[in-house]
Amino acid sequence: MINLLKIISEKSFKEREIIYLTIDLDNQKYLISKEGEEKKLEIENLPEGIFIFRAKNSKEEKESGTITFTFFPDRTKEYGMIYLENLYNGETFTVFLYPYSENIEIYEGEVYFENI
C-alpha cells in the first residue's frame, strides 16, 4: 500500500498534474485518475492480503462506499488516514498521509491523528 501511494505521489510530481486515488471500500479496489478522467481508467484490485476497513480524508471518514485522496504536483497530498488489516496474520496498521509534505508513514495498530 505504501508503495502504491508513493508511486501516485511521484506520478503527480513528474506529470505536474493533480492525481486522485479513489478507494472502493466495499469491493476492495482502487482507481487512479486525473481531472476529467475519473470514468476512463480501469479499476484495480488492492494488493493481495490487504483489507482496508476504514479511511479518512480531510472531508469525511468512511467504512463503506468510496473515498478519494488528492495528490498534488509539489509532492504534497490531502490529509488522510487509511486503516488496513493484513489478512494473513490479522495485524492492523494505519497509513498516515502527511498533508504538507512528501511523507507517508505507517503505524502498527489503529492510530488516530490526535495520537501522532
C-alpha positions in Angstrom: 0.0 0.0 0.0 2.8 2.4 0.9 4.5 1.7 -2.5 1.2 2.5 -4.3 0.9 5.8 -2.5 4.5 6.7 -3.3 4.0 5.8 -6.9 1.0 8.1 -7.1 2.8 11.0 -5.5 5.8 10.6 -7.8 3.5 10.4 -10.9 1.8 13.6 -9.8 5.2 15.3 -9.5 6.6 14.0 -12.8 3.5 14.8 -14.8 2.9 18.1 -13.0 -0.8 17.2 -12.6 -3.2 16.6 -9.7 -3.8 12.9 -9.3 -6.7 11.3 -7.5 -6.8 7.9 -5.7 -10.3 6.6 -5.1 -10.7 3.6 -2.9 -13.8 1.4 -3.0 -14.0 0.0 0.5 -16.9 -2.4 -0.4 -15.1 -4.1 -3.3 -11.5 -3.5 -2.1 -10.5 -1.9 -5.4 -8.9 1.4 -6.3 -8.9 3.9 -9.2 -6.1 6.3 -10.1 -7.2 9.2 -12.2 -6.6 12.8 -13.3 -9.0 15.6 -13.6 -11.8 14.6 -16.1 -10.6 11.0 -16.4 -12.5 9.5 -13.5 -14.5 7.2 -15.7 -11.8 6.4 -18.2 -9.3 4.4 -16.2 -9.6 0.7 -15.2 -10.2 -0.1 -11.6 -7.6 -2.3 -9.9 -7.7 -4.7 -7.0 -5.9 -3.8 -3.8 -2.8 -5.7 -3.1 -3.5 -9.4 -2.1 -3.8 -10.0 1.6 -4.6 -6.3 2.4 -8.1 -5.3 3.6 -8.9 -1.6 4.1 -11.6 -1.4 6.8 -11.7 2.4 7.3 -10.4 5.5 5.6 -10.5 9.2 6.4 -9.6 12.2 4.3 -9.9 16.0 5.0 -13.7 15.9 4.4 -15.0 12.6 5.7 -14.4 9.2 7.3 -15.8 6.0 5.8 -16.1 2.3 6.5 -18.0 1.6 3.3 -18.5 3.2 -0.1 -15.8 5.2 -1.9 -13.3 7.8 -0.6 -10.9 9.9 -2.6 -7.4 11.3 -1.8 -5.8 14.1 -3.8 -2.1 14.2 -4.6 -0.5 17.5 -5.8 2.4 18.1 -8.2 4.6 19.7 -5.4 4.5 16.2 -3.7 2.1 17.3 -1.0 -1.2 15.5 -0.6 -4.6 15.7 1.1 -4.6 14.7 4.7 -5.5 11.0 5.1 -5.6 8.0 7.4 -6.0 4.6 5.8 -6.7 1.7 8.2 -5.9 -1.7 7.0 -5.6 -5.3 8.1 -3.1 -7.9 7.0 -5.4 -10.9 6.2 -2.6 -13.4 6.6 -1.9 -12.7 10.3 -4.7 -10.3 11.5 -2.4 -7.4 12.3 -3.8 -3.9 11.7 -1.9 -0.8 10.5 -2.6 2.8 10.0 -1.2 4.6 7.0 -0.9 8.4 7.6 -0.7 10.8 4.7 1.0 14.0 5.9 -0.7 16.8 4.1 2.1 19.3 3.7 5.0 17.1 3.0 6.1 14.1 1.0 6.0 11.8 4.0 3.8 8.7 4.2 4.0 6.9 7.5 2.8 3.5 8.6 2.0 2.7 12.3 1.1 -0.6 13.9 -2.5 -0.8 15.1 -5.3 1.7 14.7 -3.8 5.2 15.3 -5.7 8.4 15.3 -4.3 11.8 14.3 -4.7 13.1 17.9 -2.3 10.3 19.0 0.5 11.1 16.5 
